Amino acid sequence: MKENLKPNFCFTASGFLINEDKILLIKHKKLKAWLSPGGHLDKGELPHQAAEREFWEETGIRVEAIGYESDDFMALPFKSGLHWVCKENYERRKKNREPLKQWNKGCEQHFDLGYMMKPVAGLEYKKNVEETDGIAWFTFEEIEELNTFDDVKKSVEIAFNKIKNIGK
C-alpha cells in the first residue's frame, strides 16, 4: 500500500479591510509577522463566515464580506493561496515516511481564501493579546517595509487594487 506523503493542509479564511487608503493588519504572536486577520474554518462554517468571525476575534471590529447580501448569495474571495505553515514538520514526516493518517501535529500548509471586508459598526479596534502582538493601519507604501511574508504583501497589493475598482 502506497503511503500518503502529501502535506497536511487546513482551510483558512482571512479578511482585508481598507479604509481611507490604509489597511488594518495584525502582528501574529507566534509567527512574529504582520498578517491580515484570519484563521481556520470551524466545522459547518462557510469561508466568508470564518473570515468575518476571525476578523472580529482578532480586532474587535465587526465586518461583513463585501458582496454578501442575503442567505441566497455568498461573497466570493478575491484571492486564494496555498502557503507553508510548517514545512519542517512535513520534511521530517516525509523523511520518516510517516503517513498523514498517523500525523496529529497540525497543519503543514494553509489553503487560504481572502475576502474584502466592510465595517458593520465602527472602526475602533482592540488588540487580542492572546493571538496578536500588535494591530495597526498601514498605507500601501508602508507594507514593503513591514516584517511579513511575500504572499501577504502580494495579497495586500491585490486588495488595494480591488478596492479601487469596487463601484466602478
trRosetta pair geometry for C-beta under 8 A, 3 or more apart (Angstrom, degrees):
i j d omega theta_ij theta_ji phi_ij phi_ji
3 97 5.8 101 60 -177 171 88
3 99 4.5 -131 -159 -79 93 103
4 99 5.0 76 48 -153 77 97
4 100 4.9 -53 101 14 117 107
4 101 7.0 90 43 -17 124 88
5 93 7.4 172 -143 122 79 95
5 94 5.3 89 -172 -117 117 79
5 97 7.0 -58 -88 -135 123 56
5 99 6.9 -82 -69 -108 60 58
5 100 7.9 -175 -97 -32 22 86
6 100 6.9 -20 60 -45 78 132
7 84 7.9 -98 -147 -111 154 78
7 90 4.9 -20 -111 -115 89 138
7 108 4.4 -132 -165 93 93 126
7 109 4.7 61 135 -7 136 119
8 90 7.4 -161 19 -91 78 93
8 100 5.5 149 -82 -130 98 105
8 103 5.7 -140 -54 107 146 145
8 106 7.5 143 107 119 133 31
8 107 6.1 -148 113 -135 93 37
8 108 4.6 99 52 8 78 103
8 109 7.2 160 83 25 42 77
9 82 6.9 -36 -129 -142 145 105
9 107 6.4 42 -145 -149 31 93
9 108 6.8 -69 -72 62 54 76
9 109 4.1 -34 -101 78 94 97
9 110 6.6 159 -159 -96 85 14
9 111 5.4 61 161 -21 131 97
10 40 5.7 -37 154 -116 131 105
10 85 8.0 2 31 -7 107 152
10 106 7.8 -37 -33 -178 135 70
10 107 4.1 -71 0 -94 116 124
10 109 7.6 172 21 89 63 52
10 110 5.7 -29 67 -112 83 67
10 111 7.3 -164 89 25 34 76
11 40 7.1 92 83 -149 59 65
11 41 4.9 -14 101 11 108 123
11 47 7.1 -97 164 -95 117 100
11 110 7.7 95 -142 -162 11 69
11 111 5.5 -33 -106 70 58 97
11 112 8.0 140 -167 -90 48 35
11 113 7.7 4 -170 -2 91 103
12 38 5.8 86 161 147 106 112
12 39 5.9 -102 -145 164 101 17
12 40 5.5 -57 -99 -87 79 42
12 41 6.9 -157 -107 -21 28 76
12 50 7.5 -147 -164 132 42 138
12 110 4.6 -6 8 -168 129 117
12 111 7.0 154 26 73 74 43
12 112 4.5 -27 79 -100 99 80
12 113 7.5 180 94 23 51 65
13 38 5.7 -144 104 -152 42 106
13 39 7.5 -18 54 60 63 41
13 41 6.2 72 -6 -70 107 89
13 47 4.3 154 -84 -170 134 78
13 48 6.9 -146 -169 -79 150 21
13 50 4.1 115 38 87 128 109
13 51 3.9 -95 139 -56 111 86
13 54 6.8 161 82 17 84 136
13 77 7.7 -128 -135 -93 92 121
13 112 6.7 153 -96 -157 24 69
13 113 5.0 -22 -112 65 80 90
13 114 7.5 163 -163 -85 59 29
13 115 6.7 17 -179 -5 103 111
14 35 7.5 -101 -134 160 138 99
14 36 4.4 90 168 97 123 114
14 37 6.5 151 -154 88 77 41
14 38 2.8 -60 -99 -61 72 149
14 39 7.9 104 -85 -11 70 39
14 51 5.9 9 87 -124 8 99
14 54 7.2 -72 -111 91 46 140
14 112 5.7 15 -5 -174 109 121
14 113 7.5 173 25 84 69 43
14 114 4.9 -22 69 -108 97 76
14 115 7.2 174 87 24 47 72
14 155 7.9 29 88 165 140 154
15 36 6.2 -164 72 162 42 109
15 37 5.4 -19 52 74 97 95
15 38 6.2 165 7 -74 65 86
15 51 4.4 131 -59 172 88 98
15 52 6.8 105 -76 -80 139 37
15 54 6.9 171 -2 78 108 95
15 55 4.0 -21 40 -70 151 128
15 63 5.9 117 -175 91 151 152
15 65 7.3 -118 -114 -89 99 78
15 114 7.6 165 -87 -157 17 66
15 115 5.5 -28 -108 70 64 92
15 116 8.0 69 -159 -167 66 9
15 117 4.4 38 -172 -41 109 135
16 23 6.4 -31 -166 -147 84 118
16 36 5.3 -44 -82 -134 72 142
16 78 7.6 -72 38 47 136 128
16 114 6.0 40 -20 178 115 107
16 115 6.9 -177 21 88 82 41
16 116 5.5 -45 71 -107 99 50
16 117 6.2 164 67 10 41 90
16 155 7.2 -150 -78 149 136 100
16 156 7.3 177 -134 -110 123 56
16 159 4.1 -117 166 -125 153 144
17 23 6.8 135 79 -151 51 64
17 24 4.9 -5 72 31 107 113
17 55 7.2 109 -30 -154 122 135
17 61 7.1 -33 -30 105 177 147
17 63 6.0 -109 -81 -108 126 144
17 117 4.4 -47 -78 74 84 113
17 118 7.5 146 -126 -94 89 19
17 119 6.8 72 -149 -55 131 81
18 21 7.3 7 179 -118 102 16
18 22 6.8 166 -152 82 66 31
18 23 4.9 -33 -95 -89 78 76
18 116 7.8 -41 14 -147 100 93
18 159 6.3 160 -40 145 124 107
18 160 6.5 142 -107 -99 153 60
18 163 4.7 -71 62 -65 144 168
19 22 6.2 -29 70 62 63 82
19 24 7.5 25 18 -30 103 103
19 119 7.3 16 -73 -17 135 121
19 123 6.1 -79 40 -116 175 148
19 137 7.5 -70 61 -128 94 129
21 139 6.1 13 137 -125 94 86
21 140 7.3 -72 -179 -10 85 96
22 137 3.9 46 146 172 135 107
22 138 5.9 148 -158 66 87 23
22 139 5.6 -55 -99 -75 78 53
23 36 7.7 -55 164 -100 120 94
23 137 6.9 153 71 -152 26 64
23 138 5.7 -31 59 62 79 82
23 140 7.6 78 -4 -75 112 61
23 143 7.6 25 46 -74 126 119
23 156 5.9 -166 54 -144 168 103
23 159 6.5 82 -107 104 139 137
23 160 7.2 -89 -47 -68 124 90
24 37 7.4 -7 113 -13 101 111
24 59 6.5 59 148 -125 136 148
24 61 7.4 31 116 21 172 154
24 125 6.8 161 -151 -63 137 152
24 135 7.0 11 -174 -177 94 92
24 136 7.5 -174 -142 100 60 24
24 137 5.5 -35 -89 -94 66 69
25 34 4.6 47 141 -180 136 103
25 35 6.4 156 -164 74 97 22
25 36 6.1 -69 -116 -86 78 44
25 37 7.8 -173 -142 -31 37 70
25 135 7.4 -172 95 -144 42 54
25 136 6.6 -18 60 64 79 67
25 138 6.0 -8 13 10 117 122
25 146 7.5 26 86 -152 162 162
25 148 7.8 -55 -175 -85 152 143
25 156 7.9 -24 -72 -95 125 128
26 34 7.1 162 84 -147 29 61
26 35 6.1 -30 67 65 79 76
26 36 7.7 61 22 -179 85 14
26 37 5.3 78 -4 -79 125 78
26 58 5.3 -68 -56 162 164 122
26 59 6.7 -126 -65 -72 117 89
26 127 7.9 140 -134 -132 99 76
26 128 7.7 -1 -142 37 142 100
26 131 7.6 15 156 115 143 99
26 132 4.5 -78 -177 -119 112 136
26 134 6.9 157 -163 88 51 56
26 135 5.0 -17 -108 -99 73 82
27 32 7.3 0 175 -155 98 34
27 33 7.0 -169 -150 102 68 17
27 34 5.3 -40 -94 -88 69 65
27 35 7.7 119 -119 17 23 74
27 132 5.8 107 65 -168 61 85
27 133 4.5 -66 102 67 115 86
27 134 3.6 39 16 47 125 97
27 135 7.2 -125 10 -59 77 42
28 31 4.0 21 96 43 129 104
28 32 7.0 -61 82 -9 79 17
28 33 5.7 -2 40 59 107 67
28 34 7.6 173 2 -103 80 14
28 35 5.1 33 -35 12 115 124
28 131 7.3 -48 -140 162 61 78
28 132 6.6 -58 -103 -111 27 67
28 133 7.6 3 89 14 19 92
29 32 7.7 4 174 -67 21 54
29 130 7.6 -98 -15 139 159 33
29 131 5.6 -153 2 176 119 28
29 132 5.7 -128 -42 -96 90 12
29 133 5.2 130 -100 -35 65 89
31 35 7.1 55 71 -30 143 129
32 133 7.3 11 -116 21 57 148
32 147 7.0 -44 138 131 80 133
33 147 5.5 -123 -121 128 67 83
33 148 4.9 118 179 -114 101 50
33 149 6.2 53 166 -27 155 82
33 152 7.4 167 147 2 118 159
34 134 7.7 -49 -97 81 88 114
34 138 7.8 56 174 -22 153 152
34 146 4.7 -54 35 173 142 131
34 147 6.3 115 -1 73 92 63
34 148 4.4 -63 61 -72 84 113
34 152 7.0 157 98 142 74 153
35 38 7.2 -100 144 32 114 98
35 148 6.7 157 -69 -135 54 109
35 149 7.9 24 -92 18 90 103
35 152 5.8 -105 -116 -116 63 139
36 114 6.8 64 75 -131 158 110
36 152 7.0 -179 -10 -144 85 96
36 155 6.8 -96 -12 116 133 133
36 156 7.5 177 -56 -77 109 84
36 159 8.0 143 -88 -48 142 158
37 54 5.7 168 151 127 89 89
37 55 4.4 109 101 -112 135 59
37 57 8.0 160 -174 64 119 73
37 58 4.2 179 -137 71 111 137
37 59 5.5 -76 -72 -25 154 112
38 50 7.8 56 -158 130 76 94
38 51 6.0 -22 -116 -122 90 72
38 54 4.9 67 -142 113 27 148
38 55 7.3 9 -73 -62 53 71
38 58 7.9 -40 -2 5 26 152
38 112 6.7 62 143 -146 153 118
38 114 7.7 -67 -81 -106 151 71
39 50 7.0 -128 77 170 70 102
39 54 4.1 176 25 -121 97 134
39 57 7.6 -40 16 66 142 134
39 58 7.7 154 -25 -42 118 126
40 50 7.2 -100 119 -162 32 135
41 45 5.0 -166 -171 78 84 106
41 46 7.8 -100 -142 128 122 9
41 47 6.2 -60 -89 -96 126 58
41 50 4.3 -84 -106 -71 67 155
42 45 4.3 73 59 -9 80 134
42 50 6.6 172 10 -102 74 99
42 53 7.6 -32 -1 80 120 162
45 49 4.9 -134 -170 90 89 119
45 50 4.9 105 131 -62 128 91
45 53 7.3 -57 -154 9 145 145
46 49 4.6 89 59 7 81 109
46 50 7.1 -148 92 -9 40 86
46 74 6.4 -111 173 -138 150 132
47 50 5.6 -54 -148 33 34 112
47 51 6.5 35 155 -19 67 103
47 77 6.8 -42 123 -55 139 117
47 113 4.6 15 179 63 146 143
47 115 7.6 154 131 -42 95 122
48 51 5.5 -49 -149 34 36 114
48 52 6.4 37 152 -19 65 104
48 65 4.1 -70 -161 -7 113 162
48 68 5.9 162 149 -72 150 134
48 74 6.1 175 12 -173 139 89
48 75 4.5 122 -115 56 150 107
48 77 7.7 -152 -75 -65 85 75
48 113 8.0 -73 -63 115 58 126
48 115 5.4 108 -121 -89 80 158
49 52 5.7 -53 -148 37 33 111
49 53 6.2 30 154 -17 66 108
50 53 5.7 -55 -143 40 31 110
50 54 5.9 27 160 -16 67 110
51 54 6.0 -55 -138 41 25 107
51 55 6.2 31 157 -24 61 108
51 65 6.1 76 80 -77 127 113
51 113 7.3 -95 -54 95 125 88
51 114 7.6 121 -116 -143 139 34
51 115 4.5 115 115 30 169 126
51 117 7.3 -151 140 -72 112 112
52 55 5.8 -55 -149 33 26 113
52 56 6.6 26 153 -17 61 107
52 63 5.7 -149 -133 83 75 81
52 64 6.3 18 -114 -111 127 36
52 65 6.0 -92 -58 -30 104 87
52 115 7.9 -41 -49 82 73 148
52 117 7.3 150 -99 -119 70 114
53 56 5.8 -59 -154 36 31 111
53 57 6.3 27 153 -18 67 109
54 57 5.6 -54 -142 39 33 112
54 58 6.0 15 164 -7 67 114
55 58 6.4 -69 -143 46 23 99
55 59 5.8 -27 175 25 64 118
55 61 6.6 -60 149 75 98 88
55 63 4.9 -36 109 33 149 128
55 117 6.2 126 -112 -102 170 164
56 59 6.9 -80 -125 55 15 79
56 60 6.9 45 -168 -118 54 14
56 61 6.7 -125 -107 74 53 41
56 62 5.7 29 -103 -98 109 53
56 63 7.0 -152 -58 20 79 80
57 128 6.3 40 148 -87 65 154
57 131 7.6 50 133 18 101 153
58 128 4.9 -93 -134 12 43 137
58 131 5.9 -83 -113 89 90 136
58 132 6.1 100 -161 -37 92 130
58 135 7.7 158 149 -95 84 124
59 125 4.7 -56 -177 -139 88 110
59 126 7.2 116 169 50 39 50
59 128 7.4 -60 -47 -17 25 103
59 135 6.1 147 -117 -146 80 144
60 124 7.4 -54 111 110 116 71
60 125 5.4 133 58 -155 101 50
60 126 3.8 49 -11 35 158 92
60 128 7.5 171 -37 -54 86 85
61 119 6.0 -67 178 -120 112 99
61 122 7.1 -135 -131 99 84 74
61 123 6.2 13 -122 -139 130 41
61 124 7.4 164 -89 69 89 40
61 125 5.4 -40 -39 -93 107 82
62 119 6.9 84 80 -164 64 67
62 120 4.1 -63 118 49 105 118
62 121 5.4 23 56 35 125 89
62 122 7.8 64 36 52 92 80
63 117 4.0 9 175 -176 136 125
63 118 6.5 147 -157 71 82 32
63 119 5.7 -57 -100 -103 74 41
63 120 6.1 -167 -104 -13 17 90
64 68 5.7 -133 172 63 96 119
64 117 6.8 137 66 -154 32 74
64 118 5.7 -26 61 61 85 85
64 120 5.4 95 -22 -70 101 101
65 68 4.6 78 72 -16 91 124
65 75 3.6 -153 124 44 122 166
65 115 4.3 -46 -128 172 108 140
65 116 7.0 96 -160 71 64 53
65 117 6.1 -54 -100 -99 42 66
66 75 6.2 113 74 -134 40 128
66 115 7.2 170 29 172 75 87
66 116 4.3 -27 23 96 126 103
66 117 6.6 -155 -24 -103 86 12
66 118 5.4 95 -80 -20 87 103
66 166 6.9 -47 175 -126 153 145
67 73 7.3 -117 155 143 77 113
67 75 4.0 121 76 -120 100 79
67 76 6.3 -50 110 21 160 72
67 116 7.8 82 -4 62 103 103
68 73 6.8 173 -139 105 42 86
68 74 6.5 -3 -111 -150 87 37
68 75 4.1 -53 -51 -36 88 105
69 73 5.0 15 46 65 94 132
70 73 5.4 67 51 24 77 94
75 115 5.8 66 124 -142 132 122
77 80 5.7 87 106 -61 143 86
77 113 3.9 -113 -79 -176 155 94
77 114 5.5 101 -164 59 104 45
77 115 5.5 -82 -113 -73 66 70
78 114 6.0 -62 58 98 78 93
78 115 6.8 119 5 -124 86 30
78 116 5.5 54 -16 -27 136 98
78 158 6.5 168 133 139 110 113
78 159 6.9 117 89 -97 143 64
78 162 5.1 15 -162 -110 153 160
79 113 7.6 159 88 -157 52 43
79 114 4.2 2 61 47 95 121
79 155 5.5 -173 89 -128 164 89
79 158 5.4 97 -66 101 133 154
79 159 7.8 -74 -6 -58 130 79
80 111 7.1 7 -177 178 99 82
80 112 6.7 174 -152 90 53 53
80 113 5.2 -15 -103 -103 88 65
80 114 7.1 -159 -76 14 38 79
81 111 7.6 -173 96 -150 33 50
81 112 5.6 -12 61 57 78 95
81 114 7.7 18 12 -15 100 112
81 151 5.8 165 153 -170 158 130
81 155 7.2 -105 2 -74 144 115
82 109 5.7 17 -176 170 91 127
82 110 7.2 177 -146 87 49 45
82 111 5.1 -18 -97 -101 82 73
82 112 7.7 167 -87 16 31 72
83 109 6.6 166 85 -155 30 81
83 110 5.8 -12 59 57 80 89
83 112 6.9 -11 18 6 103 118
83 149 7.3 87 -164 139 149 157
83 151 5.4 -144 -87 46 136 165
84 87 4.4 -5 -162 -52 142 98
84 90 7.8 -101 -136 10 105 137
84 108 7.0 -40 -146 157 73 68
84 109 5.6 -51 -105 -101 42 78
85 106 7.8 -93 109 131 138 105
85 107 4.9 40 48 112 152 105
85 108 6.2 176 54 175 91 17
85 109 6.0 175 5 -104 88 19
85 110 5.4 87 -49 -23 115 95
86 89 4.3 36 127 8 116 114
86 90 6.9 144 105 -12 70 85
86 105 8.0 -100 93 126 154 109
86 106 7.3 70 20 93 142 104
86 107 7.0 123 19 100 102 64
86 108 5.3 -90 68 -127 81 56
87 90 5.4 -56 -154 39 43 114
87 91 6.1 43 150 -21 74 105
87 108 6.9 93 -92 -176 33 93
88 91 5.8 -53 -144 37 31 110
88 92 6.3 30 156 -17 65 107
89 92 5.8 -57 -148 38 29 110
89 93 6.1 27 155 -17 66 109
89 105 5.7 -155 -150 102 139 133
89 106 7.8 -8 148 68 178 82
89 108 5.3 -135 80 -103 110 98
90 93 5.7 -58 -144 40 29 109
90 94 6.0 30 155 -21 66 109
90 108 4.3 99 -58 -163 105 144
90 109 7.7 34 -58 -33 143 91
91 94 5.6 -53 -143 37 28 113
91 95 6.2 32 155 -22 63 106
92 95 5.8 -52 -146 34 29 112
92 96 6.3 11 158 -2 63 111
93 96 6.1 -66 -145 50 28 100
93 98 4.5 -93 -154 61 78 106
93 103 6.1 12 -126 -97 146 125
93 108 7.8 -93 23 -79 138 145
94 97 7.3 23 -176 -79 32 41
98 102 5.6 -107 -176 79 90 121
98 103 6.3 112 131 -71 109 91
99 102 5.5 86 67 13 75 98
99 103 7.3 -129 112 -19 41 97
100 103 5.0 -58 -146 24 42 120
107 110 6.0 43 167 -69 147 73
114 155 5.7 173 -75 -158 170 123
114 159 7.4 -94 151 -73 132 107
116 159 6.5 156 -96 -141 87 88
116 162 5.9 -138 -71 120 134 134
116 163 6.6 165 -139 -77 129 83
116 166 7.3 -176 148 -66 163 141
119 122 6.4 -129 169 73 134 24
119 123 5.5 -78 -87 -77 161 76
125 135 5.5 -131 135 134 138 140
126 135 7.9 76 121 47 15 155
127 132 5.5 -129 -164 87 88 118
127 134 6.8 -54 -119 -137 130 19
127 135 4.9 -166 -94 5 83 117
128 131 4.7 5 111 41 118 100
128 132 5.1 86 64 15 79 106
129 132 7.1 -74 -99 61 21 70
132 135 6.0 45 143 -53 151 92
138 142 4.3 -132 -165 84 96 125
138 143 5.8 116 134 -68 133 71
138 146 6.8 -12 -129 -58 162 135
139 142 4.8 99 54 1 76 103
139 143 7.6 -120 97 -20 47 81
140 143 5.9 -40 -164 5 38 118
140 156 7.2 166 -125 142 71 106
140 157 7.3 88 -151 -105 107 61
140 160 5.0 48 -93 -98 124 163
141 144 6.8 -44 -176 14 42 109
142 145 6.0 -66 -166 41 52 105
142 146 6.7 65 142 -43 77 100
143 146 5.6 -46 -155 10 40 120
143 148 7.4 -49 -169 39 78 141
143 153 5.7 140 148 -128 112 80
143 156 5.1 -172 -134 106 155 154
143 157 7.6 -164 92 -57 156 75
144 153 6.9 75 -97 -139 50 128
146 153 7.8 173 58 -85 106 95
148 152 4.4 -94 161 77 120 140
148 153 6.2 142 94 -50 116 84
149 152 4.6 97 59 2 80 103
149 153 7.2 -144 97 -4 44 85
150 153 5.5 -52 -151 35 37 113
150 154 6.4 36 152 -18 68 104
151 154 5.6 -50 -145 38 36 113
151 155 6.3 40 153 -22 65 104
152 155 5.6 -53 -146 36 32 112
152 156 6.3 34 153 -20 65 104
153 156 5.8 -54 -149 35 30 111
153 157 6.5 33 151 -21 63 105
154 157 5.6 -52 -151 34 33 115
154 158 6.5 34 151 -18 65 104
155 158 5.6 -53 -149 37 33 112
155 159 6.3 37 150 -22 65 105
156 159 5.5 -51 -147 35 33 115
156 160 6.5 34 154 -19 65 101
157 160 6.0 -53 -150 34 30 109
157 161 6.5 26 153 -13 63 107
158 161 5.8 -59 -151 41 32 110
158 162 6.1 36 151 -25 67 108
159 162 5.5 -53 -143 35 30 115
159 163 6.3 29 159 -20 65 104
160 163 6.0 -53 -145 34 29 108
160 164 6.7 34 154 -22 60 104
161 164 5.8 -54 -155 30 33 115
161 165 6.8 17 154 -9 64 110
162 165 6.1 -72 -156 42 32 102
162 166 6.7 44 150 -40 69 97
163 166 5.7 -35 -147 8 38 117
164 168 7.9 9 136 -23 61 133
165 168 5.2 -79 -160 28 56 125
